[in-house]
Amino acid sequence: MTTVLTPASPLTAADRCDRCGAQAYLRVVLLSGGELLFCAHHGRKFEPELKKIAAEIQDETERLTTVPGSASEDER
Ligand SMILES: [Zn+2]
């Protein structure tokens, strides 16, 4: 398998929002090389700011609506 770029790995229940600790649905790769995770709520809230500093935004918020039943999944 030859891939040009490292494929973005899907976010899991182990990925948590940096702001509130909820399950993350957005991964933001910063131009500086760092990485931030946000829940759908904070992803939307900070979107205008993130777009200025992000090299890439992986948005999986659509999974919130397209996969009914999995939203209650929570590991402890
Ligand atoms: Zn959050």
PDB file of the backbone (N, CA, C, O) and the ligand in Angstrom, with CONECT records:
HET     ZN  A 101       1
ATOM      1  N   MET A   1       0.849  -1.194   0.000  1.00  0.00           N
ATOM      2  CA  MET A   1       0.000   0.000   0.000  1.00  0.00           C
ATOM      3  C   MET A   1       0.885   1.244   0.000  1.00  0.00           C
ATOM      4  O   MET A   1       1.676   1.458   0.918  1.00  0.00           O
ATOM      5  N   THR A   2       0.742   2.033  -1.010  1.00  0.00           N
ATOM      6  CA  THR A   2       1.554   3.239  -1.088  1.00  0.00           C
ATOM      7  C   THR A   2       0.682   4.476  -0.929  1.00  0.00           C
ATOM      8  O   THR A   2      -0.177   4.773  -1.758  1.00  0.00           O
ATOM      9  N   THR A   3       0.930   5.172   0.145  1.00  0.00           N
ATOM     10  CA  THR A   3       0.176   6.396   0.386  1.00  0.00           C
ATOM     11  C   THR A   3       1.103   7.600   0.375  1.00  0.00           C
ATOM     12  O   THR A   3       2.241   7.535   0.840  1.00  0.00           O
ATOM     13  N   VAL A   4       0.605   8.670  -0.152  1.00  0.00           N
ATOM     14  CA  VAL A   4       1.420   9.880  -0.250  1.00  0.00           C
ATOM     15  C   VAL A   4       1.485  10.585   1.097  1.00  0.00           C
ATOM     16  O   VAL A   4       2.553  10.959   1.583  1.00  0.00           O
ATOM     17  N   LEU A   5       0.309  10.752   1.677  1.00  0.00           N
ATOM     18  CA  LEU A   5       0.241  11.424   2.959  1.00  0.00           C
ATOM     19  C   LEU A   5      -0.224  10.454   4.041  1.00  0.00           C
ATOM     20  O   LEU A   5      -0.869   9.446   3.754  1.00  0.00           O
ATOM     21  N   THR A   6       0.102  10.764   5.246  1.00  0.00           N
ATOM     22  CA  THR A   6      -0.392   9.961   6.351  1.00  0.00           C
ATOM     23  C   THR A   6      -1.899  10.157   6.455  1.00  0.00           C
ATOM     24  O   THR A   6      -2.366  11.269   6.700  1.00  0.00           O
ATOM     25  N   PRO A   7      -2.651   9.096   6.274  1.00  0.00           N
ATOM     26  CA  PRO A   7      -4.098   9.234   6.355  1.00  0.00           C
ATOM     27  C   PRO A   7      -4.534   9.605   7.769  1.00  0.00           C
ATOM     28  O   PRO A   7      -4.011   9.086   8.755  1.00  0.00           O
ATOM     29  N   ALA A   8      -5.482  10.494   7.843  1.00  0.00           N
ATOM     30  CA  ALA A   8      -5.974  10.899   9.159  1.00  0.00           C
ATOM     31  C   ALA A   8      -6.694   9.736   9.821  1.00  0.00           C
ATOM     32  O   ALA A   8      -7.599   9.135   9.243  1.00  0.00           O
ATOM     33  N   SER A   9      -6.286   9.437  11.011  1.00  0.00           N
ATOM     34  CA  SER A   9      -6.960   8.370  11.730  1.00  0.00           C
ATOM     35  C   SER A   9      -8.250   8.896  12.328  1.00  0.00           C
ATOM     36  O   SER A   9      -8.294  10.017  12.835  1.00  0.00           O
ATOM     37  N   PRO A  10      -9.301   8.091  12.271  1.00  0.00           N
ATOM     38  CA  PRO A  10     -10.589   8.543  12.792  1.00  0.00           C
ATOM     39  C   PRO A  10     -10.526   8.802  14.292  1.00  0.00           C
ATOM     40  O   PRO A  10      -9.804   8.130  15.028  1.00  0.00           O
ATOM     41  N   LEU A  11     -11.279   9.766  14.714  1.00  0.00           N
ATOM     42  CA  LEU A  11     -11.334  10.073  16.133  1.00  0.00           C
ATOM     43  C   LEU A  11     -12.107   8.976  16.865  1.00  0.00           C
ATOM     44  O   LEU A  11     -13.050   8.395  16.329  1.00  0.00           O
ATOM     45  N   THR A  12     -11.689   8.712  18.087  1.00  0.00           N
ATOM     46  CA  THR A  12     -12.346   7.670  18.860  1.00  0.00           C
ATOM     47  C   THR A  12     -12.905   8.243  20.153  1.00  0.00           C
ATOM     48  O   THR A  12     -12.755   9.430  20.441  1.00  0.00           O
ATOM     49  N   ALA A  13     -13.544   7.387  20.916  1.00  0.00           N
ATOM     50  CA  ALA A  13     -14.116   7.822  22.190  1.00  0.00           C
ATOM     51  C   ALA A  13     -13.036   8.223  23.181  1.00  0.00           C
ATOM     52  O   ALA A  13     -13.306   8.888  24.181  1.00  0.00           O
ATOM     53  N   ALA A  14     -11.802   7.807  22.885  1.00  0.00           N
ATOM     54  CA  ALA A  14     -10.686   8.151  23.775  1.00  0.00           C
ATOM     55  C   ALA A  14     -10.177   9.560  23.518  1.00  0.00           C
ATOM     56  O   ALA A  14      -9.449  10.126  24.334  1.00  0.00           O
ATOM     57  N   ASP A  15     -10.567  10.126  22.370  1.00  0.00           N
ATOM     58  CA  ASP A  15     -10.159  11.491  22.063  1.00  0.00           C
ATOM     59  C   ASP A  15     -11.109  12.472  22.732  1.00  0.00           C
ATOM     60  O   ASP A  15     -12.326  12.408  22.556  1.00  0.00           O
ATOM     61  N   ARG A  16     -10.524  13.379  23.504  1.00  0.00           N
ATOM     62  CA  ARG A  16     -11.348  14.282  24.304  1.00  0.00           C
ATOM     63  C   ARG A  16     -11.106  15.742  23.967  1.00  0.00           C
ATOM     64  O   ARG A  16      -9.994  16.144  23.625  1.00  0.00           O
ATOM     65  N   CYS A  17     -12.166  16.525  24.071  1.00  0.00           N
ATOM     66  CA  CYS A  17     -12.084  17.957  23.836  1.00  0.00           C
ATOM     67  C   CYS A  17     -11.086  18.590  24.804  1.00  0.00           C
ATOM     68  O   CYS A  17     -11.109  18.310  26.003  1.00  0.00           O
ATOM     69  N   ASP A  18     -10.212  19.442  24.276  1.00  0.00           N
ATOM     70  CA  ASP A  18      -9.217  20.100  25.116  1.00  0.00           C
ATOM     71  C   ASP A  18      -9.850  21.105  26.071  1.00  0.00           C
ATOM     72  O   ASP A  18      -9.234  21.505  27.059  1.00  0.00           O
ATOM     73  N   ARG A  19     -11.055  21.501  25.779  1.00  0.00           N
ATOM     74  CA  ARG A  19     -11.713  22.538  26.573  1.00  0.00           C
ATOM     75  C   ARG A  19     -12.613  21.981  27.663  1.00  0.00           C
ATOM     76  O   ARG A  19     -12.602  22.471  28.792  1.00  0.00           O
ATOM     77  N   CYS A  20     -13.388  20.962  27.331  1.00  0.00           N
ATOM     78  CA  CYS A  20     -14.392  20.519  28.296  1.00  0.00           C
ATOM     79  C   CYS A  20     -14.317  19.021  28.595  1.00  0.00           C
ATOM     80  O   CYS A  20     -15.004  18.545  29.499  1.00  0.00           O
ATOM     81  N   GLY A  21     -13.510  18.281  27.867  1.00  0.00           N
ATOM     82  CA  GLY A  21     -13.364  16.866  28.165  1.00  0.00           C
ATOM     83  C   GLY A  21     -14.430  15.977  27.540  1.00  0.00           C
ATOM     84  O   GLY A  21     -14.435  14.765  27.758  1.00  0.00           O
ATOM     85  N   ALA A  22     -15.334  16.571  26.762  1.00  0.00           N
ATOM     86  CA  ALA A  22     -16.324  15.765  26.059  1.00  0.00           C
ATOM     87  C   ALA A  22     -15.641  15.031  24.901  1.00  0.00           C
ATOM     88  O   ALA A  22     -14.509  15.344  24.533  1.00  0.00           O
ATOM     89  N   GLN A  23     -16.341  14.062  24.344  1.00  0.00           N
ATOM     90  CA  GLN A  23     -15.745  13.341  23.225  1.00  0.00           C
ATOM     91  C   GLN A  23     -15.454  14.283  22.066  1.00  0.00           C
ATOM     92  O   GLN A  23     -16.287  15.108  21.691  1.00  0.00           O
ATOM     93  N   ALA A  24     -14.260  14.147  21.509  1.00  0.00           N
ATOM     94  CA  ALA A  24     -13.837  15.058  20.451  1.00  0.00           C
ATOM     95  C   ALA A  24     -14.339  14.608  19.093  1.00  0.00           C
ATOM     96  O   ALA A  24     -14.320  13.421  18.768  1.00  0.00           O
ATOM     97  N   TYR A  25     -14.789  15.580  18.303  1.00  0.00           N
ATOM     98  CA  TYR A  25     -15.228  15.290  16.941  1.00  0.00           C
ATOM     99  C   TYR A  25     -14.476  16.117  15.913  1.00  0.00           C
ATOM    100  O   TYR A  25     -14.703  16.002  14.709  1.00  0.00           O
ATOM    101  N   LEU A  26     -13.578  16.952  16.412  1.00  0.00           N
ATOM    102  CA  LEU A  26     -12.737  17.710  15.489  1.00  0.00           C
ATOM    103  C   LEU A  26     -11.281  17.605  15.903  1.00  0.00           C
ATOM    104  O   LEU A  26     -10.932  17.774  17.071  1.00  0.00           O
ATOM    105  N   ARG A  27     -10.442  17.322  14.922  1.00  0.00           N
ATOM    106  CA  ARG A  27      -9.003  17.347  15.171  1.00  0.00           C
ATOM    107  C   ARG A  27      -8.421  18.487  14.347  1.00  0.00           C
ATOM    108  O   ARG A  27      -8.619  18.563  13.135  1.00  0.00           O
ATOM    109  N   VAL A  28      -7.707  19.358  15.020  1.00  0.00           N
ATOM    110  CA  VAL A  28      -7.127  20.507  14.337  1.00  0.00           C
ATOM    111  C   VAL A  28      -5.611  20.387  14.347  1.00  0.00           C
ATOM    112  O   VAL A  28      -4.979  20.405  15.403  1.00  0.00           O
ATOM    113  N   VAL A  29      -5.043  20.265  13.162  1.00  0.00           N
ATOM    114  CA  VAL A  29      -3.589  20.224  13.047  1.00  0.00           C
ATOM    115  C   VAL A  29      -3.108  21.649  12.816  1.00  0.00           C
ATOM    116  O   VAL A  29      -3.473  22.298  11.835  1.00  0.00           O
ATOM    117  N   LEU A  30      -2.291  22.112  13.728  1.00  0.00           N
ATOM    118  CA  LEU A  30      -1.843  23.503  13.665  1.00  0.00           C
ATOM    119  C   LEU A  30      -0.684  23.680  12.697  1.00  0.00           C
ATOM    120  O   LEU A  30       0.076  22.750  12.428  1.00  0.00           O
ATOM    121  N   LEU A  31      -0.570  24.894  12.184  1.00  0.00           N
ATOM    122  CA  LEU A  31       0.547  25.213  11.298  1.00  0.00           C
ATOM    123  C   LEU A  31       1.869  25.035  12.024  1.00  0.00           C
ATOM    124  O   LEU A  31       2.897  24.741  11.414  1.00  0.00           O
ATOM    125  N   SER A  32       1.824  25.218  13.325  1.00  0.00           N
ATOM    126  CA  SER A  32       3.037  25.083  14.141  1.00  0.00           C
ATOM    127  C   SER A  32       3.397  23.625  14.395  1.00  0.00           C
ATOM    128  O   SER A  32       4.465  23.327  14.929  1.00  0.00           O
ATOM    129  N   GLY A  33       2.502  22.719  14.010  1.00  0.00           N
ATOM    130  CA  GLY A  33       2.800  21.305  14.167  1.00  0.00           C
ATOM    131  C   GLY A  33       2.057  20.647  15.304  1.00  0.00           C
ATOM    132  O   GLY A  33       2.056  19.422  15.423  1.00  0.00           O
ATOM    133  N   GLY A  34       1.432  21.436  16.130  1.00  0.00           N
ATOM    134  CA  GLY A  34       0.671  20.874  17.252  1.00  0.00           C
ATOM    135  C   GLY A  34      -0.658  20.324  16.798  1.00  0.00           C
ATOM    136  O   GLY A  34      -0.993  20.339  15.614  1.00  0.00           O
ATOM    137  N   GLU A  35      -1.394  19.848  17.753  1.00  0.00           N
ATOM    138  CA  GLU A  35      -2.682  19.243  17.442  1.00  0.00           C
ATOM    139  C   GLU A  35      -3.670  19.549  18.562  1.00  0.00           C
ATOM    140  O   GLU A  35      -3.335  19.450  19.742  1.00  0.00           O
ATOM    141  N   LEU A  36      -4.874  19.918  18.186  1.00  0.00           N
ATOM    142  CA  LEU A  36      -5.902  20.205  19.177  1.00  0.00           C
ATOM    143  C   LEU A  36      -7.127  19.366  18.895  1.00  0.00           C
ATOM    144  O   LEU A  36      -7.428  19.045  17.746  1.00  0.00           O
ATOM    145  N   LEU A  37      -7.835  19.013  19.962  1.00  0.00           N
ATOM    146  CA  LEU A  37      -9.061  18.251  19.807  1.00  0.00           C
ATOM    147  C   LEU A  37     -10.222  19.048  20.396  1.00  0.00           C
ATOM    148  O   LEU A  37     -10.096  19.660  21.457  1.00  0.00           O
ATOM    149  N   PHE A  38     -11.333  19.032  19.703  1.00  0.00           N
ATOM    150  CA  PHE A  38     -12.500  19.748  20.189  1.00  0.00           C
ATOM    151  C   PHE A  38     -13.758  18.923  20.008  1.00  0.00           C
ATOM    152  O   PHE A  38     -13.874  18.143  19.064  1.00  0.00           O
ATOM    153  N   CYS A  39     -14.702  19.104  20.928  1.00  0.00           N
ATOM    154  CA  CYS A  39     -16.027  18.531  20.742  1.00  0.00           C
ATOM    155  C   CYS A  39     -16.748  19.365  19.682  1.00  0.00           C
ATOM    156  O   CYS A  39     -16.238  20.395  19.241  1.00  0.00           O
ATOM    157  N   ALA A  40     -17.912  18.921  19.286  1.00  0.00           N
ATOM    158  CA  ALA A  40     -18.652  19.638  18.247  1.00  0.00           C
ATOM    159  C   ALA A  40     -18.974  21.061  18.697  1.00  0.00           C
ATOM    160  O   ALA A  40     -18.891  22.009  17.916  1.00  0.00           O
ATOM    161  N   HIS A  41     -19.341  21.190  19.969  1.00  0.00           N
ATOM    162  CA  HIS A  41     -19.705  22.499  20.514  1.00  0.00           C
ATOM    163  C   HIS A  41     -18.535  23.482  20.425  1.00  0.00           C
ATOM    164  O   HIS A  41     -18.685  24.582  19.894  1.00  0.00           O
ATOM    165  N   HIS A  42     -17.383  23.087  20.942  1.00  0.00           N
ATOM    166  CA  HIS A  42     -16.245  23.987  20.942  1.00  0.00           C
ATOM    167  C   HIS A  42     -15.613  24.109  19.560  1.00  0.00           C
ATOM    168  O   HIS A  42     -15.012  25.135  19.240  1.00  0.00           O
ATOM    169  N   GLY A  43     -15.743  23.087  18.755  1.00  0.00           N
ATOM    170  CA  GLY A  43     -15.239  23.168  17.399  1.00  0.00           C
ATOM    171  C   GLY A  43     -15.929  24.288  16.644  1.00  0.00           C
ATOM    172  O   GLY A  43     -15.303  25.062  15.921  1.00  0.00           O
ATOM    173  N   ARG A  44     -17.228  24.349  16.834  1.00  0.00           N
ATOM    174  CA  ARG A  44     -17.991  25.408  16.169  1.00  0.00           C
ATOM    175  C   ARG A  44     -17.658  26.769  16.768  1.00  0.00           C
ATOM    176  O   ARG A  44     -17.524  27.766  16.058  1.00  0.00           O
ATOM    177  N   LYS A  45     -17.529  26.786  18.079  1.00  0.00           N
ATOM    178  CA  LYS A  45     -17.285  28.042  18.778  1.00  0.00           C
ATOM    179  C   LYS A  45     -15.967  28.685  18.354  1.00  0.00           C
ATOM    180  O   LYS A  45     -15.879  29.901  18.180  1.00  0.00           O
ATOM    181  N   PHE A  46     -14.945  27.845  18.191  1.00  0.00           N
ATOM    182  CA  PHE A  46     -13.610  28.372  17.892  1.00  0.00           C
ATOM    183  C   PHE A  46     -13.270  28.308  16.413  1.00  0.00           C
ATOM    184  O   PHE A  46     -12.164  28.673  16.012  1.00  0.00           O
ATOM    185  N   GLU A  47     -14.208  27.850  15.605  1.00  0.00           N
ATOM    186  CA  GLU A  47     -13.918  27.649  14.188  1.00  0.00           C
ATOM    187  C   GLU A  47     -13.271  28.862  13.501  1.00  0.00           C
ATOM    188  O   GLU A  47     -12.287  28.694  12.782  1.00  0.00           O
ATOM    189  N   PRO A  48     -13.791  30.062  13.701  1.00  0.00           N
ATOM    190  CA  PRO A  48     -13.182  31.221  13.027  1.00  0.00           C
ATOM    191  C   PRO A  48     -11.716  31.403  13.410  1.00  0.00           C
ATOM    192  O   PRO A  48     -10.886  31.736  12.563  1.00  0.00           O
ATOM    193  N   GLU A  49     -11.400  31.186  14.676  1.00  0.00           N
ATOM    194  CA  GLU A  49     -10.018  31.323  15.141  1.00  0.00           C
ATOM    195  C   GLU A  49      -9.155  30.171  14.634  1.00  0.00           C
ATOM    196  O   GLU A  49      -8.003  30.359  14.243  1.00  0.00           O
ATOM    197  N   LEU A  50      -9.733  28.992  14.651  1.00  0.00           N
ATOM    198  CA  LEU A  50      -8.975  27.812  14.253  1.00  0.00           C
ATOM    199  C   LEU A  50      -8.545  27.877  12.789  1.00  0.00           C
ATOM    200  O   LEU A  50      -7.456  27.436  12.421  1.00  0.00           O
ATOM    201  N   LYS A  51      -9.415  28.431  11.981  1.00  0.00           N
ATOM    202  CA  LYS A  51      -9.111  28.486  10.552  1.00  0.00           C
ATOM    203  C   LYS A  51      -7.902  29.364  10.254  1.00  0.00           C
ATOM    204  O   LYS A  51      -7.277  29.245   9.200  1.00  0.00           O
ATOM    205  N   LYS A  52      -7.581  30.251  11.201  1.00  0.00           N
ATOM    206  CA  LYS A  52      -6.428  31.130  11.009  1.00  0.00           C
ATOM    207  C   LYS A  52      -5.116  30.413  11.326  1.00  0.00           C
ATOM    208  O   LYS A  52      -4.065  30.745  10.778  1.00  0.00           O
ATOM    209  N   ILE A  53      -5.195  29.440  12.209  1.00  0.00           N
ATOM    210  CA  ILE A  53      -3.958  28.822  12.693  1.00  0.00           C
ATOM    211  C   ILE A  53      -3.834  27.360  12.295  1.00  0.00           C
ATOM    212  O   ILE A  53      -2.814  26.722  12.557  1.00  0.00           O
ATOM    213  N   ALA A  54      -4.887  26.825  11.655  1.00  0.00           N
ATOM    214  CA  ALA A  54      -4.884  25.403  11.351  1.00  0.00           C
ATOM    215  C   ALA A  54      -4.304  25.111   9.976  1.00  0.00           C
ATOM    216  O   ALA A  54      -4.565  25.818   9.003  1.00  0.00           O
ATOM    217  N   ALA A  55      -3.510  24.048   9.925  1.00  0.00           N
ATOM    218  CA  ALA A  55      -3.041  23.560   8.637  1.00  0.00           C
ATOM    219  C   ALA A  55      -4.092  22.631   8.052  1.00  0.00           C
ATOM    220  O   ALA A  55      -4.243  22.500   6.838  1.00  0.00           O
ATOM    221  N   GLU A  56      -4.811  21.994   8.964  1.00  0.00           N
ATOM    222  CA  GLU A  56      -5.826  21.027   8.544  1.00  0.00           C
ATOM    223  C   GLU A  56      -6.857  20.861   9.647  1.00  0.00           C
ATOM    224  O   GLU A  56      -6.514  20.812  10.828  1.00  0.00           O
ATOM    225  N   ILE A  57      -8.100  20.775   9.261  1.00  0.00           N
ATOM    226  CA  ILE A  57      -9.162  20.525  10.232  1.00  0.00           C
ATOM    227  C   ILE A  57      -9.913  19.266   9.833  1.00  0.00           C
ATOM    228  O   ILE A  57     -10.529  19.196   8.769  1.00  0.00           O
ATOM    229  N   GLN A  58      -9.848  18.287  10.702  1.00  0.00           N
ATOM    230  CA  GLN A  58     -10.571  17.038  10.469  1.00  0.00           C
ATOM    231  C   GLN A  58     -11.898  17.128  11.202  1.00  0.00           C
ATOM    232  O   GLN A  58     -11.946  17.114  12.432  1.00  0.00           O
ATOM    233  N   ASP A  59     -12.957  17.218  10.443  1.00  0.00           N
ATOM    234  CA  ASP A  59     -14.279  17.442  11.023  1.00  0.00           C
ATOM    235  C   ASP A  59     -15.118  16.174  10.945  1.00  0.00           C
ATOM    236  O   ASP A  59     -15.491  15.725   9.861  1.00  0.00           O
ATOM    237  N   GLU A  60     -15.404  15.611  12.097  1.00  0.00           N
ATOM    238  CA  GLU A  60     -16.224  14.396  12.127  1.00  0.00           C
ATOM    239  C   GLU A  60     -17.540  14.643  12.851  1.00  0.00           C
ATOM    240  O   GLU A  60     -18.179  13.706  13.330  1.00  0.00           O
ATOM    241  N   THR A  61     -17.934  15.887  12.928  1.00  0.00           N
ATOM    242  CA  THR A  61     -19.168  16.220  13.647  1.00  0.00           C
ATOM    243  C   THR A  61     -20.400  15.611  12.978  1.00  0.00           C
ATOM    244  O   THR A  61     -21.440  15.427  13.610  1.00  0.00           O
ATOM    245  N   GLU A  62     -20.263  15.303  11.695  1.00  0.00           N
ATOM    246  CA  GLU A  62     -21.402  14.705  10.990  1.00  0.00           C
ATOM    247  C   GLU A  62     -21.760  13.334  11.560  1.00  0.00           C
ATOM    248  O   GLU A  62     -22.887  12.859  11.419  1.00  0.00           O
ATOM    249  N   ARG A  63     -20.774  12.711  12.205  1.00  0.00           N
ATOM    250  CA  ARG A  63     -21.044  11.401  12.800  1.00  0.00           C
ATOM    251  C   ARG A  63     -22.045  11.506  13.938  1.00  0.00           C
ATOM    252  O   ARG A  63     -22.709  10.530  14.286  1.00  0.00           O
ATOM    253  N   LEU A  64     -22.148  12.698  14.514  1.00  0.00           N
ATOM    254  CA  LEU A  64     -23.080  12.914  15.607  1.00  0.00           C
ATOM    255  C   LEU A  64     -24.512  12.683  15.164  1.00  0.00           C
ATOM    256  O   LEU A  64     -25.353  12.237  15.945  1.00  0.00           O
ATOM    257  N   THR A  65     -24.785  12.994  13.888  1.00  0.00           N
ATOM    258  CA  THR A  65     -26.151  12.890  13.401  1.00  0.00           C
ATOM    259  C   THR A  65     -26.368  11.661  12.529  1.00  0.00           C
ATOM    260  O   THR A  65     -27.494  11.181  12.392  1.00  0.00           O
ATOM    261  N   THR A  66     -25.279  11.147  11.933  1.00  0.00           N
ATOM    262  CA  THR A  66     -25.442  10.046  10.992  1.00  0.00           C
ATOM    263  C   THR A  66     -25.359   8.676  11.650  1.00  0.00           C
ATOM    264  O   THR A  66     -25.705   7.663  11.042  1.00  0.00           O
ATOM    265  N   VAL A  67     -24.892   8.653  12.907  1.00  0.00           N
ATOM    266  CA  VAL A  67     -24.787   7.373  13.591  1.00  0.00           C
ATOM    267  C   VAL A  67     -25.588   7.395  14.892  1.00  0.00           C
ATOM    268  O   VAL A  67     -25.028   7.538  15.978  1.00  0.00           O
ATOM    269  N   PRO A  68     -26.892   7.252  14.762  1.00  0.00           N
ATOM    270  CA  PRO A  68     -27.721   7.263  15.967  1.00  0.00           C
ATOM    271  C   PRO A  68     -27.437   6.045  16.843  1.00  0.00           C
ATOM    272  O   PRO A  68     -27.260   4.933  16.345  1.00  0.00           O
ATOM    273  N   GLY A  69     -27.398   6.269  18.128  1.00  0.00           N
ATOM    274  CA  GLY A  69     -27.179   5.146  19.023  1.00  0.00           C
ATOM    275  C   GLY A  69     -25.760   5.107  19.577  1.00  0.00           C
ATOM    276  O   GLY A  69     -25.543   4.614  20.684  1.00  0.00           O
ATOM    277  N   SER A  70     -24.804   5.613  18.828  1.00  0.00           N
ATOM    278  CA  SER A  70     -23.421   5.550  19.279  1.00  0.00           C
ATOM    279  C   SER A  70     -23.045   6.764  20.127  1.00  0.00           C
ATOM    280  O   SER A  70     -21.970   6.807  20.727  1.00  0.00           O
ATOM    281  N   ALA A  71     -23.926   7.730  20.168  1.00  0.00           N
ATOM    282  CA  ALA A  71     -23.619   8.964  20.891  1.00  0.00           C
ATOM    283  C   ALA A  71     -23.538   8.729  22.393  1.00  0.00           C
ATOM    284  O   ALA A  71     -22.845   9.445  23.115  1.00  0.00           O
ATOM    285  N   SER A  72     -24.260   7.714  22.846  1.00  0.00           N
ATOM    286  CA  SER A  72     -24.278   7.456  24.284  1.00  0.00           C
ATOM    287  C   SER A  72     -23.085   6.616  24.733  1.00  0.00           C
ATOM    288  O   SER A  72     -22.887   6.366  25.922  1.00  0.00           O
ATOM    289  N   GLU A  73     -22.310   6.198  23.763  1.00  0.00           N
ATOM    290  CA  GLU A  73     -21.150   5.378  24.084  1.00  0.00           C
ATOM    291  C   GLU A  73     -20.120   6.190  24.856  1.00  0.00           C
ATOM    292  O   GLU A  73     -19.674   7.242  24.397  1.00  0.00           O
ATOM    293  N   ASP A  74     -19.748   5.700  26.021  1.00  0.00           N
ATOM    294  CA  ASP A  74     -18.843   6.459  26.860  1.00  0.00           C
ATOM    295  C   ASP A  74     -17.994   5.508  27.695  1.00  0.00           C
ATOM    296  O   ASP A  74     -18.520   4.674  28.431  1.00  0.00           O
ATOM    297  N   GLU A  75     -16.682   5.641  27.573  1.00  0.00           N
ATOM    298  CA  GLU A  75     -15.797   4.765  28.332  1.00  0.00           C
ATOM    299  C   GLU A  75     -15.348   5.443  29.615  1.00  0.00           C
ATOM    300  O   GLU A  75     -15.160   6.658  29.663  1.00  0.00           O
ATOM    301  N   ARG A  76     -15.185   4.655  30.625  1.00  0.00           N
ATOM    302  CA  ARG A  76     -14.738   5.203  31.898  1.00  0.00           C
ATOM    303  C   ARG A  76     -13.532   4.452  32.400  1.00  0.00           C
ATOM    304  O   ARG A  76     -13.006   4.771  33.467  1.00  0.00           O
TER     305      ARG A  76
HETATM  306 ZN    ZN A 101     -15.716  20.966  24.322  1.00  0.00          ZN2+
END
